[in-house]
Amino acid sequence: MRDTSLLRHRLHTALACLPLAAAGLAAGACGPAAPPASATAKAETSVTAKSETKSEAKPEAKPEAKPETAAATTPPPAASLYPARTGVDPFDPDGMEEEGCPNGDWCGPAKLAERFKTQTAELELGCPTRLMGSANPGVKEGDRALKGLSLNPMMQGRLRKIATAEKRQATGDDNQCCYHWFDYCSGRPLLDDELASQRAPLQPGEAWLMGHVSEDSEHNHDAIDALPLALRRRLAALWLDDAGAEHASIASFARATLELLAVGAPPELIFAAQQASLDEVRHARTCFTLAALYAGEAAEPGPLPAPRLRSPDLLTLACDTFLEGCVGETIAALAALRAARHCQVPAVREALGGIADDEARHAELAWATLAYAVRNGGPEVAAAVRALAEPLRAAAMAADDMTDATDANELPTALLLAHGRLPAAAMAATRRDAWLEILGPTLDLVLGTAADVEDPLTLS
């Protein structure tokens, strides 16, 4: 595919130009030139302008591709191994899963759930309230009791009390516990010691908007205004979820900067990490502004708990960077590219284009950091990263089984694509394509297990 070939070529070119360009700093012929400041500023200006004024004569935006063309990248629906969702649990109002990420519901014995519980999880109804994935969960993958639960190390689950009570009543088994889970699949997350993502709470406010957004939507884009309010609010919720993730990424890159300093990393990596943190400020403001355009009301982040620094050693740096940066940022860049391709709203499409380019630079930084850690840490570091990658790759390859494309809670495919959102099936295809055509080959390149790997830029 052209998009995966171009992104892979960009990453491999940057790595070939170590130590300078691989940190996201283009150097002459070594890789693509750094994007001009106007590239992302254009997107910011566009979104701001849409929220502040509506021109009298609007040029008709010609769509780059009709929503129906998504069939080229979206696999046909497959029978899901996971049960259909049973609705929102009012006892868990704060649990919004990552839209577009693999997610599902699972019920199983309390003793089995305890194998996945977080250290801070409480017990309610005899069940751990929170679950998390693990690279070595100590369970058998073929265990029938695990059917419906993701074994991805990035899995996060929460107890569903109503579903648990219903399951117990239906089976007569008071040891059953029911959960909703999702596999984190956004850009660079802010993870705690238990791999749980950290987010700031949301509250009303306009501090993070790039321009004033009228409550009566008078200045909103026609494509947004034409939607029923209920649909606009559901789309706004998706952009708010992205905004929270981008806001948390600011702290993630700030922590990464300190962790790079702790291992004596070169200044190119430090500079790129600082720049990436500033990029995330712009991304967060963009997403908060888009959410306000759809909802007609503004929200902003509240206080975000300060992240704790992790072990200052190369092995920890390599594993954390691969998990949070190499995988997360590479997939995020490809997803933004594909979302922009089908988007019919000019302001959203331009914003996604800027975000896609920034995320690609962040992926360059992550792979350059991994290369630095492997080069200086030796075989032990390379082996640890390889072991971490295997279950993540397996989960992505099984994405068809983990994504129910017919989920009644998801908005129609054409509507999502037209407004810059990838449906669950398209997101699953993006993760799978990223692993097959970008992540796998680049990991081999960095770990030195495929010294003769060729990277032709195939555009067919």
Buried (B, 14 or more C-beta within 10 A) or exposed (E): BEBBBBBBBBBBBBBEBBBBBBBBBBBEEBBBEBBEEEBBEBBBBBBBBBBEEBEEEEEEBEBEEEBEBBEEBBBEEBEBBBBEBBEBBEEBEEBBBBBBBBBBBBBBEBEBBBBBBBEEBEEEBBBBBBBBBBBEBEBEEEEEBBEBBBBBBBBBBBBBBBBBEBBBEEEEEEBBBBBBBBBBBBBBBBBBEBBBBBBBEBEEEBEBBBBBBBEEBEBBBEBBBEBEEEBBBBBBBBBBBBBBBBBBBBBBBBBBBBBBEBBEBBEBBBBBBBBBBEBBBBBBBBBBBBBBBBBBBBBBBEEBEEBEEBEBBBBBBBBBBBBBBBBBBBBBBBBBBBBBBBBBBBBBBBBBBBBBBBBBBBBBBBBBBBBBBBBBBEEEBBEBBBEBBEBBBEBBEBBBBBBBBEBEBBBEBBBBBBBBBBBBBBBBBBBBBBBBBBBBBBBBBBBEEEEEEEBEEEEE
